[in-house]
Amino acid sequence: MKKYTVKIDGMMCGMCEAHVNDVIRKTIPAAAKVTSSHKKGVATFLAEDIDDDKLIAAVADTGYTVLDIESEPYVKKFFLFRK
């Protein structure tokens, strides 16, 4: 599993974030923890390997521009409880 960070230009409000989240979920059905921030201009999600060109085209079809896609290995964080 990898964590993807997608830099997106053109998001101006909360509805823009919702549109981008919907596009990611439709393009990558296995995507988990999909979030976007119009203030930061990024969307993040967890998934296995993705088709970058397919995602870029889908985001462009909704009127936004993908500037960059970065990925890093995702390590699940565990909470340890002490007695």
N, C-alpha and C positions, 0 to 999 in steps of 0.2 A: 504494500500500500504506500502511496506517495501523497504528499501534500502539495497541491498546485496553487500558485499565486499568479493571477492573471491581471496585468496592468491594463486598464480600460480607460479610454478617453471618451468623453461625451456624457457621462452620468452626471445629472444635475440635482436629483432629488430622490426621495424614498421610492417613488414609482419606478424610476430608472433602475434602482437596485433590484426591485421585484422583477422587472423585465429581464434583467441579466441573469438573475437566479433561475427564472423559468427556462431561459434558453439553455443554460448549463444543464439543468435537469433533463430537458428534452433531448439534448445532444448526447449527453453522457448519462444514461439511465442508472448506472451503478454509482454515480457521484453521491457522496455523503457529506454532511455538515457544510452545505453550500451557504456562503455568506458573501455579501457585497457591501462596500462602503463608497458612497459617492464623494465623501469628503477626502478620502485617501486615494480614490480612483483605482481600487483593486477589488477583485473577487477571489475568494479562496474556497477550496473544496478538497475532499479526499477521494481518490480513485486509484485504480490500477493504471496501466499504460493507456494513454489517450491519443487520439488522432488530432494533432495540433491544427492542421489545415481545416479539418471539419469544424472544429470549435471556432476558429477565426472567421470562417465563412458564415456560420450561424449567427455569431455576434454582429457581424457586419450587416447581415440581412435585417437586423432590428434597429440599425442606425448608430451603432457604437463602433469604436475602433479598438482592436486589441493591439497594444503597444509591445507587450512582452509576455511570455509564459515561462515561469520558473517552476522547477519541481525539486523536492527534497524528500528523502526517506521520512516516513511518518513513524514515530515511535509513540505507542500508546502510553499515556501516563497512568501509573497506578498510585492509589492512595494507600499509605500504610497506616494502620491504626495501632496505637500503643495502648497497653493496658496499664 
